[in-house]
Amino acid sequence: MRTVTIVFVVLAAVLFGCRAEQTDQAMAQPAASSVQTRTAVFAGGCFWCTESDFEKVPGVVEVVSGYTGGHVANPTYEEVSAGGTGHVEAVKVIYDPARVSYEQLLDWFWRHVDPTDAGGQFVDRGSQYRSVIFYADAGQRRLAEASKERLAASGRFKKPIVTEIVPLGPFYPAEKYHQGYARKNPVRYHWYRYFSERDQFLDKVWGKEKDVLPAQRPTGSDPAPAATGGQARYPVPTDAELHRLLTPLQYEVTREGATEPAFHNAYWNNHEAGIYVDVISGEPLFSSTDKFDSGTGWPSFTRPLVPGHIVEKKDLGLFMVRTEVRSRIAGAHLGHVFDDGPPPTGLRYCINSAALRFIPKADLERRGYGEYLKLFR
């Protein structure tokens, strides 16, 4: 009977999961380190689990559980778990970029969440437990969006990938008793994790890949804070990186000059206001204000948004003479330009959707393209 009672008490404690009430409100502080570290912020449901998962990654110096994404300053656990602050349970990952890259952390993140669940994660329900990637700069945003697109194109999940990618705001460390919870409370943590069915889901989707860290990227290639102007503002990844960042079709089009199928591509029939940027570098290329329906099944524009970002080259392939269009900074193959377009230019820039990324008008400011809002006023 004593054994049964003990098991019952443990199970009852587990049922509270991440919602256990405590009184210790002390803040956890990152440990001092002599290495030049960087930070990444992720939300993957219960931060006990997300913290524990990232602590296993070689090159991760420290993981801090906390709250971010909401509108309440210095929130408490009780406030966040109640769901009225807008915050999510998140972790700040402090890492050594010489040992592990931001791209590797992204891949690790995808392997430890359910990116198709918009209502929470596993047993924890509510927006405060949804999965989110918080980017600190343009480099992190670019890599995060590319990794999400790559995951969606992989066919790993039948449902849409709904994990949000949003700018990082203030990050508030959680109460002291939440920090390192898995290490300090191993019995309760492991019972909670088991009954949450997190690992059962991850094992089913990823199998042995769940705990395999992808190969390291070249040293120094981790994204640094974005600068302004030219290639500093629109960095170009290495070819090895592009194989991981782009879908196979995007790589074939931009680096091998392939052409995507007409009428079966992302933007041929897109009528939303916004701009189109290079899928590799993010350099602005075309605007929806110059887009028209050419009837060809590919996105068509009368002129570039920034003429200096477009390079034209003679193309003698396919037994004809054409003018190829490439992006200046990334050197990506975009498509071709023809002289059968409408006024005012009489040109038709016939562009592959796979070479572009669309930035809606509503997102221009927060994604670093605020200077182009004037096009839509």
C-alpha positions in Angstrom: 0.0 0.0 0.0 2.9 2.4 0.8 4.3 1.8 -2.7 0.9 2.4 -4.3 0.5 5.6 -2.3 3.9 6.9 -3.4 3.1 6.2 -7.0 -0.2 7.9 -6.7 1.4 11.0 -5.2 3.9 11.2 -8.0 1.3 10.8 -10.7 -0.9 13.5 -9.1 2.0 15.9 -9.1 2.7 15.1 -12.8 -0.8 15.9 -13.8 -0.1 19.6 -13.1 2.7 19.5 -15.7 4.2 22.8 -16.2 1.5 24.5 -14.2 2.9 23.7 -10.7 2.5 26.6 -8.3 5.7 27.7 -6.5 6.6 30.7 -4.4 10.2 31.3 -5.3 10.3 34.4 -7.6 14.1 34.9 -8.0 15.4 35.5 -11.5 17.9 33.2 -13.1 21.0 34.9 -14.5 23.2 33.6 -17.4 26.5 32.2 -16.3 29.6 34.1 -17.1 31.7 32.7 -20.0 35.0 33.6 -21.7 33.8 32.5 -25.1 32.1 34.9 -27.6 28.6 33.6 -27.4 25.4 34.4 -29.3 21.8 33.8 -28.3 18.8 32.3 -29.9 15.2 32.2 -28.6 12.7 29.5 -29.2 9.3 28.5 -27.8 8.3 24.8 -27.9 5.6 24.3 -25.3 6.6 23.5 -21.8 9.9 25.2 -21.2 11.0 22.4 -18.9 11.2 20.2 -21.9 12.6 22.7 -24.4 15.3 23.8 -21.9 16.3 20.2 -21.3 16.4 19.4 -25.0 18.7 22.2 -25.9 21.0 21.5 -23.0 22.0 18.3 -24.8 23.4 20.2 -27.8 27.3 20.4 -27.9 28.3 24.0 -28.0 25.3 25.3 -26.0 26.7 27.1 -23.0 23.4 27.8 -21.1 19.7 27.6 -21.6 17.4 30.1 -19.7 13.7 29.5 -19.4 11.5 32.6 -19.6 8.6 34.5 -21.2 8.5 36.6 -24.3 6.2 37.7 -27.1 3.6 39.4 -25.0 2.6 42.8 -23.7 3.0 42.5 -19.9 6.3 43.6 -18.4 8.0 41.2 -15.9 5.2 38.7 -16.0 4.9 35.9 -13.4 4.4 32.2 -14.2 0.9 32.4 -12.9 0.0 35.3 -15.2 1.6 33.6 -18.3 0.1 30.2 -17.7 -3.4 31.8 -17.3 -3.1 33.0 -20.9 -3.8 36.7 -20.6 -0.3 38.2 -21.2 0.3 37.3 -24.8 3.6 35.7 -23.7 4.7 32.2 -24.5 6.9 29.9 -22.4 10.3 30.2 -24.2 14.0 29.5 -23.8 17.0 31.7 -24.5 19.8 29.5 -25.8 23.3 30.9 -25.2 25.7 29.1 -27.6 29.2 29.2 -28.9 29.0 29.8 -32.7 32.4 28.2 -33.2 31.0 24.9 -32.0 27.3 25.0 -33.1 25.6 27.2 -35.6 22.2 28.9 -35.5 21.1 26.8 -38.4 21.9 23.6 -36.4 19.9 25.0 -33.5 17.0 25.5 -35.9 17.2 21.9 -37.1 17.3 20.7 -33.6 14.3 22.8 -32.7 12.2 21.3 -35.5 13.1 17.8 -34.2 11.7 18.5 -30.7 8.3 20.1 -31.4 5.1 19.5 -33.2 5.2 22.3 -35.8 1.7 21.5 -37.1 0.0 22.3 -33.8 -1.3 25.9 -33.5 -3.1 25.4 -30.2 -0.2 24.5 -28.0 2.2 21.6 -27.6 1.2 18.1 -26.7 -0.6 18.0 -23.3 -0.1 21.8 -22.7 -2.9 23.7 -24.5 -3.3 27.4 -25.1 -1.5 30.1 -27.1 1.1 30.4 -24.2 2.4 27.0 -25.2 2.5 27.4 -29.0 5.8 26.9 -31.0 7.6 30.1 -32.1 11.0 31.1 -33.4 12.0 34.6 -32.3 14.6 36.2 -34.6 17.0 38.9 -33.3 18.1 40.2 -36.7 17.8 39.8 -40.5 20.2 36.9 -40.6 18.3 34.8 -38.1 15.0 35.7 -39.8 16.4 34.5 -43.2 17.7 31.3 -41.9 14.5 30.6 -39.9 12.2 31.2 -42.8 14.4 29.1 -45.1 14.4 26.2 -42.6 10.7 26.4 -42.2 10.2 26.3 -46.0 12.6 23.4 -46.3 10.8 21.4 -43.6 7.4 22.0 -45.3 8.9 20.9 -48.7 10.4 17.7 -47.1 7.0 16.0 -46.8 7.9 15.0 -43.2 4.5 16.3 -42.0 1.2 16.0 -43.9 -0.3 19.0 -42.1 0.8 22.6 -42.7 3.8 23.9 -40.7 2.2 26.6 -38.5 5.2 27.5 -36.2 5.4 31.3 -36.1 8.6 33.3 -37.0 8.4 36.7 -35.3 10.8 39.5 -34.1 12.3 39.1 -30.6 11.1 41.5 -28.0 12.0 41.7 -24.3 12.8 38.3 -22.8 11.9 37.9 -19.1 13.7 35.0 -17.3 11.3 32.7 -15.4 11.3 32.2 -11.7 14.3 30.4 -10.2 12.5 27.2 -9.5 11.9 26.7 -13.3 15.5 27.0 -14.2 17.2 23.6 -14.8 13.9 21.9 -13.7 14.7 18.6 -15.4 18.0 18.3 -13.5 16.7 19.4 -10.1 13.4 17.4 -10.3 14.3 14.3 -12.4 11.5 12.0 -11.2 8.7 14.5 -11.6 10.1 15.8 -14.9 10.4 12.4 -16.5 6.9 11.4 -15.3 5.5 14.6 -16.8 7.3 14.2 -20.1 6.2 10.6 -20.5 2.5 11.4 -19.9 2.7 14.5 -22.2 3.4 12.0 -25.0 6.0 14.4 -26.4 8.6 11.7 -26.9 6.1 9.2 -28.4 5.2 11.8 -31.0 8.8 12.7 -31.8 10.0 9.1 -32.0 7.2 8.4 -34.4 8.0 11.3 -36.7 11.8 11.4 -36.5 12.9 8.0 -35.1 16.7 8.0 -34.5 17.1 11.4 -36.2 15.4 13.1 -33.3 18.7 13.3 -31.3 21.1 13.6 -34.3 22.6 17.1 -34.7 23.1 17.9 -38.4 26.7 18.6 -39.6 28.3 21.9 -38.6 28.3 24.7 -41.1 31.6 26.4 -42.0 33.2 28.3 -39.1 32.2 32.0 -39.2 29.0 31.5 -41.3 26.6 32.0 -38.5 24.5 35.0 -39.1 25.7 38.3 -37.6 23.5 41.3 -37.0 22.5 42.9 -40.3 24.4 45.9 -41.6 23.1 48.4 -44.0 23.8 48.6 -47.8 25.1 46.2 -50.4 26.2 42.7 -49.6 26.6 43.5 -45.9 22.8 44.1 -45.7 22.0 41.2 -48.0 24.5 38.4 -47.2 25.0 35.5 -49.5 25.3 32.0 -48.0 28.0 29.6 -49.2 27.0 27.0 -51.8 27.1 24.3 -49.1 24.7 26.4 -47.0 22.4 26.9 -49.9 21.9 23.1 -50.3 20.5 23.1 -46.8 18.7 26.5 -46.9 16.9 26.1 -50.3 14.4 23.5 -51.6 15.8 21.4 -54.4 13.7 23.4 -56.9 14.9 26.7 -55.5 18.5 25.6 -55.8 18.1 24.2 -59.4 16.5 27.5 -60.5 18.8 30.0 -58.9 22.1 28.1 -59.2 21.6 25.8 -62.2 19.4 28.0 -64.4 16.4 25.7 -64.4 12.8 26.8 -65.1 9.9 25.9 -62.8 6.5 24.6 -64.2 4.2 27.3 -65.5 0.9 27.8 -63.5 2.3 25.5 -60.8 4.4 27.9 -58.8 3.9 30.1 -55.7 3.4 33.6 -57.2 2.2 33.5 -60.7 -1.4 34.3 -59.5 -0.5 36.3 -56.4 -2.4 39.6 -56.3 -1.4 40.7 -52.8 0.4 44.1 -52.3 4.1 43.8 -51.4 7.5 43.3 -52.8 9.5 40.4 -54.1 13.0 39.8 -52.8 15.8 37.5 -53.8 15.3 34.1 -52.2 19.0 33.8 -51.4 20.1 37.2 -50.2 16.8 39.1 -49.6 17.8 42.0 -51.9 14.6 43.8 -53.2 13.9 42.9 -56.8 10.3 43.6 -57.9 7.1 45.2 -56.6 3.5 44.2 -56.9 2.8 47.6 -58.3 4.6 46.6 -61.5 3.2 43.1 -61.7 0.8 42.1 -64.4 -0.9 39.0 -65.7 1.0 37.9 -68.8 -0.9 34.7 -69.3 2.3 32.7 -69.3 1.9 31.1 -65.8 5.0 32.8 -64.3 5.2 36.1 -62.3 5.7 38.9 -64.7 6.7 42.5 -64.1 7.1 45.6 -66.3 10.3 46.8 -64.5 12.6 46.0 -61.5 12.0 47.6 -58.2 15.7 48.5 -57.8 17.4 48.5 -61.3 20.8 48.2 -59.7 19.8 44.9 -58.2 19.2 43.4 -61.6 21.9 42.1 -64.1 21.0 41.2 -67.7 23.1 38.7 -69.7 22.8 37.3 -73.2 21.5 33.7 -73.2 22.2 31.6 -76.3 20.6 28.4 -74.9 17.7 26.4 -76.4 18.8 27.5 -79.9 17.6 31.1 -79.4 18.9 34.4 -78.3 17.3 35.6 -75.1 18.2 38.1 -72.3 18.7 36.3 -68.9 18.0 38.2 -65.7 20.1 37.6 -62.6 20.2 39.3 -59.2 23.3 41.4 -58.7 24.3 40.6 -55.1 23.4 36.9 -55.0 24.1 36.2 -58.7 20.9 34.1 -58.8 19.2 33.1 -62.0 15.8 34.8 -61.9 14.3 34.3 -65.4 14.4 36.3 -68.7 13.2 39.7 -69.9 11.3 40.2 -73.2 10.1 43.2 -75.2 6.4 42.2 -75.4 5.2 43.7 -72.2 2.6 46.4 -71.5 3.2 50.2 -71.0 4.9 52.1 -69.6 8.0 50.1 -70.3 6.9 47.6 -72.9 9.0 45.0 -71.1 8.1 41.7 -69.5 10.3 40.4 -66.8 9.3 36.7 -66.7 10.6 35.5 -63.3 10.6 32.1 -61.6 8.7 32.1 -58.3 11.4 29.8 -56.9 13.9 32.6 -57.2 11.7 35.0 -55.1 10.4 35.4 -51.6 7.3 37.6 -51.2 7.1 40.2 -48.4 3.5 41.4 -47.9 3.0 45.2 -47.4 1.9 44.7 -43.8 5.3 43.0 -43.0 7.6 45.4 -44.8 8.5 47.5 -41.7 9.1 44.7 -39.3 11.2 42.7 -41.8 13.5 45.5 -42.7 12.0 46.9 -45.9 10.1 49.9 -44.5 11.5 52.2 -47.1 9.3 50.6 -49.7 6.0 51.3 -47.9 5.8 54.6 -49.9 5.0 52.5 -53.0 1.6 51.7 -51.5 0.5 55.0 -50.1 
